[in-house]
Amino acid sequence: MSEVGPLCGDSGCGMRAILKLQHYQLPHALPQPVEASITLAMSYRPTDESLLQLAADLAAEAGALILTLRARGVAVSTKADRSLVTEADNAAEALILSGLRRADPTVPVIAEEEAAAGVSPETEREFWLVDPLDGTRDFVAGLDDFAVNIGLVRDGRAVLGAVGVPARGAVFYGMAEHGAFRRNAAGDIRIEARHPPAEGLTMVVSRFHGDRVPNLPPALSGQRVTDITRMGSAAKFCRVAEGTGDFYPRRGRTMEWDTAAPQALVEAAGGSVRRIEDDQPLTYGKPGWENPGFYCIGK
């Protein structure tokens, strides 16, 4: 498949891109009327490029909605697992779910707030994972490190994703083997993870979870950490993807919707996200949607 360039950024472009269609061949033995009706129902699916555009557009739209609600003031409540949720989480999730399900209702969507309410559709080889407001604690605290995550999983692998960082005015998006990009007011530019710099590693860690400097993974053996940046949400993955960070370790509890979109982004930028326990790529579709400890690195 050929490499994709930056995707158009006007809202609605993603929905227009859905009109890029793929055709599936049918057996010639079928009677003509039957073949025609099956073709009409089954012949067309959005391309991966159009799905990536859709995810990026929805991340931008959800981010704009979140900022509008924050300016107005939002109600905050606590979920059963004691994590925070706001009306901005719910409103952004509703917007994203509507867009994804309208584009292709055959692909299940696992979204954080629906899952918390007990809504978890059956999944097979392909499904979306959505965190409509990653970093709610930062958001409630008035900080800017919150994100919107929309990732597509296929056969256990995060294949494409968009991460919006609304307060930064940016959407990061990428797809396996096609590259990663950052979109802001200046347009869309390609981004790449970097090789470990000679002067030492910049480690990115969670602001609230207090991850200490861990043992470095095999890929960074012999390197040293010379700078530590503390921040929240999937914005940490974006630092690695754009080459301003080198290493993000996480041992604390995370869910698959926290990592699918940013993992697709980091891998598209040339980095990787691996399990701490066995140094294998982080995968998806696990029972309860819970991740083991992992680390994210650049090239």
Summary of the structure (lengths in Angstrom):
residues: 299
radius of gyration: 19.5
end to end distance: 22.8
largest distance: 69.4
contacts: 1030
relative contact order: 0.13
helix: 32%
strand: 27%
